Amino acid sequence: MGTWNVIPVTTADYRRLAEKRLPRFLFDYIDGGSGDEISMGRNVSDLREIRLEQRVMRDVAEVTTRSTLMGEPVAMPLALAPVGLAGMYRRRGEAQAARGANRAGVPFATSTVGICPVDEVAGAAATPPWFQLYMLRDRGIVHAMLDRASQAGCTTLVFTVDLPVTGKRYRDDRNGMLGGGLRGKLAKAWQLASRPRWLWDVGIHGKPHDFGNLRGVVSGVNDLNAFKTFIDSQFDPSVTWSDIEQVRKRWKGKLLVKGVMCAEDAISALNSGADGVVVSNHGGRQIDGVASTISKLPVVAEAVDRRAEVYLDSGIRSGTDVVKAVALGANGVLIGRPWAYALAARGEQGVVDLLEVLRLEMANTMALMGVNRLQDLKPGMLETRGVCT
Ligand code: FNR
């Protein structure tokens, strides 16, 4: 893969195209993880280690991937995870991805630190996005964002709890992504100059380049130093479960707590009023050395015991991965990097095409396992030796 006339199909294909299209510091920001990227790699490799049962002669003429997530009907049990800065990957990227997700019949979650403000994203597609919240020290800003999301029609809030501080991401340091002094500035200028298609699409036609949900609070993305100062001063490391209870009181819609990796935290989330939890290690971008998410899914699903919905993200790259997660007790999955690569590579249409590949692969895998409905996928159909705890 890699020439202009080959059709991208898999996540890996879109990744390669994204690498060609984006300035290096933006590609690495998406593609990288924290530390030595051990957890990032393990999320993917543990999913690949799990083996599926092949069953035959079972009448699989009626396979369907349809389901519901947070009460919404979906074409498959998958949502687009919140990914910051998407409007820097493609012109007005969050709006394009939201339209793509909508066309494919799955939810799109828009990030606190997106480029397009939540109302622009909501206006771009027939179904409003889910809204992702990071807790900021200034609760006035938080409340204003929640009100704006609710006015834009968002019905699900994704509260991300695994970022009291930002993980150490060395690729970003090397690229001068945040700061880096004069050398960092020169390196970025060089990378920008070598990507003319990106410059035309995003650099010139993708403005304004600011954090739409934080307009007036933090300056544009062209000043990433100011963004770093904002994160260091505003992301609140003192957050506890009682803060979620306050958000719960203010937010009338569904609440999904994203970033739990053990049974106790999942129970605390439920006790704070969550309607669901996302088993996530932020795509291996926070603690390096933490377990893979798929290895922790069974214990979390068992603790939640169907009292709330359980989702999994981090490492999902194919429709077969989604089948594995559902069989191990997930109501659905979120994907982060896969849609970011597809958006960077081919815009809205890239997102639609990738999602269709994932959906068809899910249906195909289910048929070859002898299963027509998602509810019939069970842990006993998998071999998870050496992966799940
Ligand atoms: C993220 N993630 C993330 N999560 C969140 O709650 N708010 C955010 O703004 C971001 N930003 C962000 C940027 C980029 C470039 C990536 C790759 C990820 C984490 C994201 O929602 C999700 O948990 C992971 O991406 C899932 O892992 P995979 O699918 O990328 O392996």
Boltz pocket constraint, residues with backbone or C-beta under 6 A from the ligand:
constraints:
  - pocket:
      binder: B
      contacts: [[A, 29], [A, 30], [A, 31], [A, 32], [A, 43], [A, 81], [A, 82], [A, 83], [A, 84], [A, 111], [A, 112], [A, 113], [A, 132], [A, 160], [A, 258], [A, 280], [A, 281], [A, 282], [A, 283], [A, 284], [A, 285], [A, 313], [A, 314], [A, 315], [A, 316], [A, 334], [A, 335], [A, 336], [A, 337], [A, 338], [A, 340]]
      max_distance: 6.0
